[in-house]
Each structure stands twice: as structure tokens, then as C-alpha cells.
Amino acid sequence: MLLSSCAIVLPLQAFAQNAEETDAGTMLKPIILQGDGSPVGPDSTIVAKSSRTSSKTDTPILDSAAAVSVVTQKEMDERGVKTFDEALSYTPGVSTDIYGSDNRYDHYLIRGFYSTGQSTFKDGLQVRSDNFTGSRMEPYGLQRLEVLKGANSTLFGMSQPGGVVNAISKRPQDYKFGEVYTTFGEDHIETGTDFGGPIDPDGVWSYRLTAKWQDAKQGIEYSDDDRVYIAPALTFSPSADTDFTLLMSYNKRNGSTSHGTPYSLRGQIDSETYLGEPDFDNMDTIERNIGYEFRHDFGNGLEFRQNARYTDLDLTYEGVFAPYATGIDDWTSIVGNRNSLAIYGHSQRFDVDNQLQYDASFGQFDSKTLLGVSYQKTKLAERRYDGSDPTKPPIGIDPFDPAYSGRDPVIDAFYRDFDDHGSQAAKSVYLQEELTLDDRWIATLGARYDHVKTNSRSLFTQYSPSYISLSDDTSVDEQFTKRAGLTYKATNELSLYASYQESFLPVGASRSSYVSEPKAQEGTQYEIGAKYQPEGMDAMFTVALFDLTQTNVPQYDASYAQYQVGKINVRGIELEGKMALTDRLNLTAGYSYWDAEIEDDILSENIGTRPALVPKHMASLWADYTIPGNGILGDLTFGLGARFIGQTYADNATLSRPGKSNQISLPSRTVFDAAVKYNVTESTTLAVNATNLFDREYISQVDNYSYSAYYGDRRKVLATLKYTW
């Protein structure tokens, strides 16, 4: 139907395109029709129209009873995104750069809750960080990012209550395409390619290959951000009813551990002072993935889908951290002992999600029923060394005149190790009904049952004085979660919705320290909102108000016994607008207000205070405008963005150092980004992207134990030369 309508309305444009006269007649350049209706992309503009993440069905964003933000590949390209944090940094409801120069993982908050490690998904399947063993996502391998906000365990199982981020891998297309590029800047060089298309004349087989190599620094001396990424993909589509896509990736990253400086010495030493050990500073991972997506339409409204992936991950984590202080401003010695840590981890994970969808119509009613069965299992082996041998000289350093000790003294100073082995298996079944009445009222009801079995075996050895401890624990968590939503389409452009959603997240298998039978952490959310998608304009505007609570949060008392008395509530509002106003002007705007409060805590002084790192206000604005060259010069695009994060607190009170909460206040900050792109030829572009354009210096976090300050990333300017075909 799409092709037929295009054939009617586009003949004049087709004949008006450039033509080449030859002896055989007139040869026209091909027209490539690329629709924006796919729930997984790719998208031709910054505005996405539908999403599979919101309901695991192909549902227009306008119809969904949930807050969904989509970062398209077009938007990531315009902003020159190089990290997962940068991709999410203009999304309302998401706080990034929360640990500044600590780039070990993809750190972010959704609706005030720390979501790293348990709430990141790729192609609908969870991407885990277990203990310290985790990896980082490569944005160049993605064609969109979808952020589903709020408690969503009914769809995705174990996760934090703030929401989930689902990354969509690049996959084969039914037309030929390609690009090759190189990016360069201070201490940064990278090159990459992305190409694919049909293999056979009928397009039954198609392929894609995405690859990237990078040699770079993280902006601090002795740091690394080296990458090798290779992702081949193959699609077999013998008919319109069946397709099978094989997705593989190899992601090797050589990075560095967190880099902090004593908070008490702020303003006295350079914020980029390196107080680690160059010979013992590695955050290196090798991640291998192989998976597939399968779909078959049986006809008569019945369709089956299956997603599966196997992941193998190796970790080498070695680091020496800033000198330890006894208080916020208690730096009393210019030479301090440093903390050191070494971790060697290996994890294996298998995940499969089966979905059976049945669509039917009954008079004024349209029904979309989804039945899902999923299974996931993770195995982890991790060896951790830490502690400072009291019989050995301290690994000290002078913050004003650093001199490094080398690798051997660090290793010799370790006096204890933890040998951890664990596994977790989750079996789940879920059911969802989307019922539409008169194309106006859409009711969404969902329920899910999860059975999670966790095993944990840990051997603790201390060398001086000699001590050995062995723990071997098994736990089982069963959880039933629900969701309910109602959408009213007031017009074809405007929808109003209300929803209730739940989440759960089991605690660890080692439960001997709990004073009562441990329970899974639970989240509940109430939300109302509106969405506006004007006809005749490529734009989407959304507003959402929510009330989100997490309970059963584990906490230690002074004797290191654990109680589940923690309760945190966040109420807020989010506004978002994405507009491709013309083919020359794009605009993205967002605002978030979070009223966050600790309602119950093991420490009475924390009750009524704001959780650490949660701002009240966040805002962002990005605009880019293209000046056409009109065939004389190439098109010239200018982009400018601003990100505002309100005041936060770096701390709650701690049991080892009890006292008044929220002592360390971190001021609000506004960071600017910019971009310039020039079309050298029709196929060649030169772009310059700058993050933190004015080199704003700010502290993102202060560690609550060592009182080390972590500064945000400083200015980075990169130039990219790209050739496409």
C-alpha cells in the first residue's frame, strides 16, 4: 500500500530529478524509499513515531500508556555521540555524567534511581553488570536508543524502578548503503565503517558490517579509551511472513579506573592531577555476543517472535585510588596512603525471550494479545584482591608533587582476596492485553510471574593475620508484577493516558547478615501524561507526571547486620519536545523536576532528606540549522546545545561515619556543546563536534568513604571526515 501510494503522488518528482542523457535513452537516479514506521528504526529524522520497547508490540508512541523517549541514529550523528552517556544526555528523566571522570561503566539515573547494571537492555534482552564484571555499550553499533521510564518489570523482569534503556543494534537493510570515516582530535584517533545491503537479486539475503577502531585518552593523563568493535549481521527473509536476523559483535575496550583527587584539596591542586599508578591502571573488557531475532507470521492475526543472545565477557580491573581522608576537610598529611584494588572476572550469559501475539477484531473492539515466556541464566567467576598489608610500607603519594611507585609495590601490598563464584537463573511468563475501542480508548493490562534462583559461593582469605571464611548460599525469589494503563485519543494528534506499574529486583544470594527473611526490592509507580503529534509537522511533544516509590531497600547497621527498612519516593514532571521543523531545522528540548525524599532509613538523620546525586531540576536544549549551498557550495550545518543539572548532594550519612546527611552540596552546572558540519561534496562531509564547549570545571561526585572528588569531563573537540555511498 505504501509503494502504491508513493507511485501515485511522486511521479512528477521522479521525472524532475537529475537525468543523464545516453545513447540508449534517459537514465534516472534510483529513488530509495525509507519509511519511519519501523518500531526499531532506522529513522530518517530525530523524531521517532513508534517503539517496540513500550509494550513489546509494534505500538505507536502516541498510543502507549507510558513515557517513552527515543534517541535516533540521526540525532546521535548530529551531536557526534561517542559514549552511552552522551547519547542519553539530552533525554528528560535521565541524569548522566553522575560520576564524572569515573568512566568504568555507563552510569546514569532514571527518575532519580541508579539504573546501571540492571536496567540496560539491548535488542530487548538484558545487558548485565554482575559485581564488578560489566562492559560498556558502543554507540556506533546502534541505530536508536529507547528509554521506557518507570517501573517496568511486567515487561522486562528484574530491573530498577526508574525505567529501562533498550539499545537497538544496527541490522541489515533492503537497500545498498555504506560509509567510512575517521575522527581525530587531541589524544584521539579513530576510524570506522558501516555498510551493507541485499546479497541476492531478490533480497532474500541481506547483510551489514559495522566496525570501529579507536586509540584515545579519557582526557586525563595516563588514561586510556581504546576500542575495537566489530559487528556482522545477516538477515534471511524468504517471504514477507518470515525473517531471521543473526546479530554478532566483538567489543574490546581498554580503559582506566576512576580518577579522583582529595575533595579537601579542591582549588589547591589541578583537577586533572593523576594520583593513581600508570603501571596498574586498567579497566579492560572483551565482550563477545552472538544472538538472533526470528519472526514468523502464521496468518489470521497470529505471529511468533523469538530473541536470543549468548554473551561471554572477560574483565581485568586494576587500580590505585586517591589518598584516603578521614573527613570532608580533614586532609592532615601531604603524603597519604592510597586504596588499591584488582579484579579479574569472567561471566557467561544466555537469554531467550519467546513471544506469541494474536491480533483480532470484534466489531468496535480491536484486540492485541501477547503471551511471553523467557529464560535467562548468568554464570560469574570473579577474583578480587584488595586491602593494604599493615606490615608493608604504605603506597603513599604527594598530591602536590606526584611520584609513582610502580606495579610491584601495589601487588605486594595486597593482603586479602575474595574468590567469588555465582549463578542466577530466571524463568518468566507474562501476559498482556491491549484492547482498543472505537480507535479512541486503549486499555493495556499486563501481568508477569518470575522465578529467580541465585547461587553464591565465596571464599575469603586474609594473609596477615591468617583467616579463611567460606560461604555457600542459595536463594529463590518469586514475584508477581502488574501493570495497567488507559489511553484516550482525544484527536488523531493528541492522546491522554494514565497508568500503574510495578518493578522488582532480588537482593543477593548471600543473606546471612539479614536480620529477617529478605525480600525483593519493589517499586510502584502512578503516572498520567499527554502526547501531541501534530499533523503536517514532523514533531512529538510529551508531558508526564509520576509518583514512584521503592521499598525493601537493604541497609547495614553499625554491626553490619542488614535491614530492609529503606524507602525512597520520587515525584516529578517531565517535558519533552522533538521537532524536525523543516529539512533544515531540528530542535530537541527537555525539562525534568524530581522531588525526591528518603522516607525510611536505618539512620534517622537521613529520613526526610534528598538521596545522593539526585537533582531537583534538569533541562536541556539542542538545535541545529542547515544553510543550503544551492549547488554552488556545500550545505553548512550549525548545532548548539546546553545541558543544565541542578544542585545535588554527594552524600547520605554513613554508618562508619554517622552524622548529618547532605553535608556535601554540589552546585548546579550548565554545560554547552556545539557542532559544525560542511558537505564537501554530495557524499563527503567534514564535521567538528565539541562537548563542554567552554571547558566548565565542576565536581560530579564525592566518594562518601575516601572523600575523593570526581570532576566532570572537560572540553573535547573532535573532527570527523566521512564518506558515504
Residue, then its C-alpha position, 0 to 999 in steps of 0.5 A: m500500500l505504501l509503494s502504491s501510494c508513493a507511485i501515485v503522488l511522486p511521479l512528477q518528482a521522479f521525472a524532475q530529478n537529475a537525468e543523464e542523457t545516453d545513447a540508449g535513452t534517459m537514465l534516472k537516479p534510483i529513488i530509495l524509499q525509507g519509511d519511519g514506521s519501523p518500531v526499531g528504526p532506522d529513522s530518517t529524522i530525530v523524531a521517532k513515531s513508534s517503539r517496540t520497547s513500550s509494550k513489546t508490540d509494534t505500538p505507536i508512541l502516541d498510543s502507549a500508556a507510558a513515557v517513552s523517549v527515543v534517541t535516533q541514529k540521526e540525532m546521535d550523528e548530529r551531536g557526534v555521540k561517542t559514549f552511552d552517556e552522551a547519547l542519553s544526555y539530552t533525554p528528560g528523566v535521565s541524569t548522566d555524567i553522575y560520576g564524572s571522570d569515573n568512566r568504568y561503566d555507563h552510569y546514569l539515573i532514571r527518575g532519580f534511581y541508579s539504573t546501571g547494571q540492571s536496567t540496560f537492555k539491548d535488542g530487548l534482552q538484558v545487558r548485565s553488570d554482575n559485581f564488578t564484571g560489566s562492559r560498556m555499550e558502543p554507540y556506533g553499533l546502534q541505530r536508536l536508543e529507547v528509554l521506557k521510564g518507570a517501573n517496568s518489570t511486567l515487561f522486562g523482569m528484574s530491573q530498577p524502578g526508574g525505567v529501562v534503556n533498550a539499545i537497538s543494534k544496527r541490522p541489515q537493510d533492503y537497500k545498498f548503503g555504506e560509509v567510512y570515516t575517521t575522527f581525530g582530535e587531541d589524544h584521539i584517533e579513530t576510524g570506522t565503517d558501516f555498510g551493507g545491503p541485499i546479497d541476492p537479486d531478490g533480497v532474500w539475503s541481506y547483510r551489514l558490517t559495522a566496525k570501529w577502531q579507536d586509540a584515545k585518552q579519557g582526557i586525563e593523563y595516563s588514561d586510556d579509551d581504546r576500542v575495537y568493535i566489530a559487528p556482522a549481521l545477516t538477515f534471511s527473509p524468504s517471504a514477507d511472513t518470515d525473517f531471521t536476523l543473526l546479530m554478532s559483535y566483538n567489543k574490546r575496550n581498554g580503559s582506566t579506573s576512576h580518577g579522583t583527587p582529595y575533595s579537601l584539596r579542591g582549588q589547591i591542586d589541578s583537577e586533572t592531577y593523576l594520583g593513581e599508578p600508570d603501571f596498574d591502571n586498567m579497566d579492560t573488557i572483551e565482550r563477545n555476543i552472538g544472538y538472533e531475532f526470528r519472526h514468523d507470521f502464521g496468518n489470521g492475526l497470529e505471529f511468533r517472535q523469538n530473541a536470543r543472545y549468548t554473551d561471554l565477557d572477560l574483565t581485568y580491573e586494576g587500580v590505585f585510588a586517591p589518598y584516603a581522608t578521614g573527613i570532608d576537610d580533614w586532609t592532615s598529611i601531604v603524603g597519604n596512603r592510597n586504596s588499591l584494588a584488582i579484579y579479574g572476572h569472567s561471566q557467561r550469559f544466555d537469554v531467550d525471550n519467546q513471544l506469541q501475539y494474536d491480533a483480532s477484531f470484534g466489531q468496535f473492539d480491536s484486540k492485541t494479545l501477547l503471551g511471553v515466556s523467557y529464560q535467562k541464566t548468568k554464570l560469574a567467576e570473579r577474583r578480587y584482591d584488595g586491602s593494604d598489608p599493615t606490615k608493608p610500607p604504605i603506597g603513599i603519594d604527594p598530591f602536590d608533587p606526584a611520584y609513582s611507585g610502580r606495579d610491584p609495590v601495589i601487588d605486594a601490598f595486597y593482603r586479602d582476596f575474595d574468590d567469588h563464584g555465582s549463578q542466577a537463573a530466571k524463568s518468566v511468563y507474562l501476559q498482556e492485553e491491549l484492547t482498543l475501542d472505537d480507535r479512541w480508548i486503549a486499555t493495556l493490562g499486563a501481568r508477569y510471574d518470575h522465578v529467580k534462583t541465585n547461587s553464591r559461593s565465596l571464599f575469603t582469605q586474609y594473609s596477615p593475620s591468617y583467616i579463611s571464611l567460606s560461604d555457600d548460599t542459595s536463594v529463590d525469589e518469586q514475584f508477581t508484577k502488574r501493570a495497567g494503563l488507559t489511553y484516550k485519543a482525544t484527536n488523531e494528534l493528541s492522546l491522554y493516558a494514565s497508568y500503574q506499574e510495578s518493578f522488582l529486583p532480588v537482593g543477593a544470594s548471600r543473606s546471612s547478615y539479614v536480620s529477617e527473611p529478605k525480600a525483593q526490592e519493589g517499586t510502584q509507580y502512578e503516572i498520567g501524561a499527554k502526547y501531541q503529534p501534530e499533523g503536517m509537522d514532523a514533531m512529538f511533544t510529551v508531558a508526564l507526571f509520576d509518583l514512584t516509590q521503592t521499598n525493601v531497600p537493604q541497609y547495614d547497621a553499625s554491626y553490619a547486620q542488614y535491614q530492609v527498612g529503606k524507602i525512597n519516593v520520587r515525584g516529578i514532571e517531565l517535558e519533552g519536545k522533538m521537532a524536525l521543523t523543516d529539512r533544515l531545522n531540528l530542535t530537541a528540548g527537555y525539562s525534568y523536576w524530581d522531588a525526591e525524599i528518603e522516607d525510611d532509613i536505618l539512620s534517622e538523620n537521613i529520613g526526610t532528606r534528598p538521596a545522593l546525586v539526585p537533582k531537583h531540576m534538569a533541562s536541556l536544549w539542542a538545535d541545529y540549522t542547515i544553510p543550503g549551498n544551492g549547488i554552488l557550495g556545500d550545505l553548512t550545518f550549525g548545532l548548539g546545545a546546553r545541558f543544565i543539572g541542578q544542585t545535588y548532594a554527594d552524600n547520605a550519612t554513613l554508618s562508619r561515619p554517622g552524622k548529618s546527611n547532605q553535608i556535601s552540596l554540589p552546585s548546579r552546572t550548565v554545560f554547552d556543546a556545539a557542532v559544525k558540519y560542511n558537505v564537501t561534496e554530495s557524499t563527503t562531509l567534514a564535521v567538528n563536534a565539541t562537548n563542554l564547549f567552554d571547558r566548565e570545571y565542576i565536581s560530579q561526585v564525592d566518594n562518601y568513604s575516601y572523600s575523593a572528588y570526581y570532576g566532570d569531563r572537560r572540553k573535547v573537540l573532535a573532527t570527523l571526515k566521512y564518506t558515504w555511498 
